[in-house]
Amino acid sequence: MIKILLLSDTHSHIDDTILKYVNQADEVWHAGDIGNLVVTDTIKKLKPLRAVYGNIDDDKARMEYPLNNRFMCEGVDVLITHIGGYPGKYNQAIREELHLNPPKLFICGHSHILKVMFDKKLNLLHMNPGAAGISGFHQVRTMLRFEIEGDKIQKLEVIEIGKK
């Protein structure tokens, strides 16, 4: 069993509240718009990190992290990208891969809107953790926490960090 902390859209912001949850996880996944790499460097000192770059990320982030990150976590096929859309309205850049070879778990960020939906057509779980940073139009900073055990995604929790 692996405890995952999922965050996105930090936009260069990291604080003690985020780090408290980082310390409770086995792995941290970041769905892009990292901002300053101090964010990911700080997380990597504490826990294993999987991340993708987002549209605001500079060349340093783009050299360190991929646009799309596909991997197996226990028995779950995971695909993370920053601009992914959501069921029925996937981004054109990722739509073909999703339809040809859908993962079990599809994660994206970008919208700053927390959303978890099951895509019945592609038989995948879609997650967007909202935004953990203080930049953007969102009112409440959010992250997701869940566990993967074998091929099961379980114990999903919404973490509201508070108003920005």
C-alpha positions as CSV (number, residue, x, y, z in Angstrom):
1,M,0.0,0.0,0.0
2,I,1.3,3.4,-1.0
3,K,-0.1,6.7,0.4
4,I,-0.1,9.4,-2.3
5,L,-0.4,13.2,-1.9
6,L,-1.5,14.8,-5.1
7,L,-1.1,18.5,-5.7
8,S,-0.9,20.9,-8.6
9,D,-0.6,24.6,-9.5
10,T,1.7,25.6,-6.6
11,H,2.9,28.6,-8.7
12,S,6.2,28.8,-6.6
13,H,4.4,28.5,-3.3
14,I,5.3,26.0,-0.6
15,D,4.5,26.3,3.1
16,D,4.4,24.4,6.3
17,T,0.8,23.2,5.8
18,I,1.7,21.6,2.4
19,L,4.8,20.1,4.0
20,K,2.8,18.6,6.9
21,Y,0.9,16.6,4.3
22,V,4.0,15.8,2.3
23,N,5.5,14.2,5.5
24,Q,2.4,12.0,5.9
25,A,2.6,10.6,2.4
26,D,4.8,7.8,0.9
27,E,5.0,9.6,-2.5
28,V,4.0,13.1,-3.8
29,W,2.7,13.6,-7.3
30,H,2.6,17.2,-8.8
31,A,0.4,17.8,-11.8
32,G,2.3,20.9,-13.1
33,D,2.6,24.7,-12.8
34,I,5.3,24.1,-10.2
35,G,6.8,27.6,-10.6
36,N,10.1,27.9,-8.8
37,L,11.9,24.6,-8.5
38,V,12.4,25.3,-4.8
39,V,8.9,23.8,-4.5
40,T,9.9,20.4,-6.0
41,D,13.4,20.5,-4.5
42,T,11.9,20.9,-1.0
43,I,9.5,18.0,-1.6
44,K,12.2,15.7,-3.0
45,K,14.3,16.2,0.2
46,L,11.4,14.6,2.1
47,K,9.6,12.1,-0.2
48,P,9.8,10.5,-3.6
49,L,8.3,12.9,-6.2
50,R,6.7,12.3,-9.6
51,A,5.8,15.5,-11.5
52,V,5.1,17.1,-14.9
53,Y,5.7,20.6,-16.0
54,G,2.8,23.0,-16.7
55,N,2.2,26.0,-19.0
56,I,3.8,28.5,-16.6
57,D,6.9,26.5,-15.9
58,D,10.2,27.7,-17.3
59,D,13.0,25.8,-19.2
60,K,14.5,24.5,-16.0
61,A,11.3,22.7,-15.0
62,R,10.8,21.5,-18.6
63,M,14.3,20.0,-18.5
64,E,13.7,18.2,-15.2
65,Y,10.1,17.0,-15.7
66,P,8.2,15.7,-18.7
67,L,5.0,17.0,-20.2
68,N,3.4,13.6,-19.7
69,N,4.4,11.1,-17.0
70,R,3.0,7.5,-17.4
71,F,4.0,4.9,-14.9
72,M,2.8,2.0,-12.8
73,C,2.1,2.4,-9.1
74,E,1.6,-1.0,-7.7
75,G,-1.1,-2.4,-10.1
76,V,-2.4,0.9,-11.3
77,D,-1.5,2.4,-14.6
78,V,-1.2,6.2,-14.0
79,L,-1.0,9.1,-16.5
80,I,-0.3,12.6,-15.3
81,T,-0.2,15.7,-17.5
82,H,-0.9,19.4,-16.7
83,I,-3.6,20.4,-19.3
84,G,-5.8,17.3,-19.7
85,G,-9.4,18.4,-19.6
86,Y,-11.9,16.1,-18.1
87,P,-14.3,13.3,-19.2
88,G,-16.1,14.2,-22.4
89,K,-13.8,17.3,-22.9
90,Y,-10.3,16.0,-22.9
91,N,-7.5,18.2,-24.2
92,Q,-6.8,17.4,-27.9
93,A,-3.1,16.9,-27.1
94,I,-3.8,13.9,-24.9
95,R,-7.2,12.7,-26.2
96,E,-5.8,10.2,-28.7
97,E,-3.5,8.5,-26.1
98,L,-6.4,8.3,-23.7
99,H,-8.7,6.6,-26.3
100,L,-6.1,4.2,-27.7
101,N,-4.6,3.2,-24.4
102,P,-6.5,4.5,-21.4
103,P,-4.8,4.4,-18.0
104,K,-6.7,3.4,-14.9
105,L,-5.9,6.8,-13.3
106,F,-5.7,10.0,-15.3
107,I,-4.5,13.1,-13.4
108,C,-4.2,16.7,-14.5
109,G,-4.1,20.2,-13.1
110,H,-4.4,23.6,-14.8
111,S,-8.0,24.5,-14.1
112,H,-7.5,25.3,-10.4
113,I,-10.8,23.4,-9.9
114,L,-10.8,20.3,-7.8
115,K,-12.6,17.5,-9.7
116,V,-12.8,13.7,-9.3
117,M,-14.9,11.9,-11.9
118,F,-15.2,8.4,-13.2
119,D,-15.1,8.2,-17.0
120,K,-17.4,5.3,-17.8
121,K,-16.6,5.4,-21.5
122,L,-12.9,4.9,-21.0
123,N,-13.2,3.1,-17.7
124,L,-10.7,5.4,-15.9
125,L,-10.7,7.6,-12.8
126,H,-10.0,11.2,-13.5
127,M,-8.5,13.4,-10.8
128,N,-7.7,17.1,-10.6
129,P,-6.5,18.2,-7.2
130,G,-7.3,21.9,-7.7
131,A,-4.6,24.4,-6.8
132,A,-2.3,24.3,-3.7
133,G,-0.7,27.7,-4.4
134,I,-1.8,31.2,-3.7
135,S,-1.9,32.5,-7.3
136,G,-5.0,32.2,-9.5
137,F,-8.7,32.7,-9.3
138,H,-9.5,29.8,-6.9
139,Q,-10.7,30.8,-3.4
140,V,-9.7,27.7,-1.4
141,R,-6.4,25.9,-1.8
142,T,-6.8,22.2,-2.2
143,M,-5.0,18.9,-2.6
144,L,-6.0,15.2,-2.8
145,R,-4.8,12.3,-0.7
146,F,-5.4,8.6,-1.5
147,E,-3.9,5.1,-1.2
148,I,-3.1,2.6,-3.9
149,E,-3.1,-1.0,-2.8
150,G,-2.5,-3.5,-5.6
151,D,-4.9,-2.4,-8.4
152,K,-7.2,-0.5,-6.0
153,I,-7.4,3.3,-5.6
154,Q,-8.9,3.9,-2.1
155,K,-9.4,6.2,0.8
156,L,-9.6,9.3,-1.3
157,E,-9.7,12.5,0.7
158,V,-10.0,16.2,-0.2
159,I,-7.6,18.4,1.7
160,E,-8.7,22.0,2.0
161,I,-5.6,24.0,3.0
162,G,-7.6,27.1,3.5
163,K,-8.3,30.4,1.8
164,K,-5.5,31.9,-0.2
